[in-house]
Amino acid sequence: MDLKRRNGLAAVLIIIGALMLLGVFGPLLGRLLGLVFPIILIALGYYGVRSGKVLIGWIILAIGILSLIAKLSWLIGPILGIVVLVFGISLLRNKRRTY
């Protein structure tokens, strides 16, 4: 059973390597690793806090969160704009109901 799992992993790695050599997968892999690395930092920081290494855990956790926010800033800005817009519309609707 372990042999089947290794064969599957080997096939996936061969496909990824071939796509990288063709130049198709390189930019996508860079973007993916750019998001995965901060998530790994967040997980390691959380593990550090849970295992008793509180100071280093919080430092790594904060670095991971800030890095992830920086990577997702293209998404956070428009979402924040939509939230502010909806909140403003709801305030206008509530004001009209009071009259």
JONORFEN-V295729 format. One record per residue. N is the residue number from 0. RES is the residue in one letter. PSI is psi in whole degrees, -180 to 180 (NA if undefined). Layout:
n = [N/N]
res = [RES/RES]
psi = [PSI/PSI]
This chain:
n = [0/1/2/3/4/5/6/7/8/9/10/11/12/13/14/15/16/17/18/19/20/21/22/23/24/25/26/27/28/29/30/31/32/33/34/35/36/37/38/39/40/41/42/43/44/45/46/47/48/49/50/51/52/53/54/55/56/57/58/59/60/61/62/63/64/65/66/67/68/69/70/71/72/73/74/75/76/77/78/79/80/81/82/83/84/85/86/87/88/89/90/91/92/93/94/95/96/97/98]
res = [M/D/L/K/R/R/N/G/L/A/A/V/L/I/I/I/G/A/L/M/L/L/G/V/F/G/P/L/L/G/R/L/L/G/L/V/F/P/I/I/L/I/A/L/G/Y/Y/G/V/R/S/G/K/V/L/I/G/W/I/I/L/A/I/G/I/L/S/L/I/A/K/L/S/W/L/I/G/P/I/L/G/I/V/V/L/V/F/G/I/S/L/L/R/N/K/R/R/T/Y]
psi = [-37/-31/-38/-39/-41/-38/-39/-43/-40/-41/-42/-43/-37/-43/-44/-43/-42/-42/-36/-39/-32/-11/8/-40/-11/-55/-38/-40/-38/-43/-40/-46/-30/-27/-32/-39/-47/-33/-38/-40/-41/-44/-43/-39/-42/-42/-39/-41/-43/-30/-1/-11/75/-47/-53/-33/-45/-35/-48/-39/-44/-41/-42/-44/-45/-38/-40/-39/-41/-39/-31/16/-29/-22/-34/-39/-54/-37/-42/-38/-41/-41/-44/-41/-47/-40/-41/-42/-40/-34/-39/-41/-40/-33/-39/-33/-23/-17/NA]
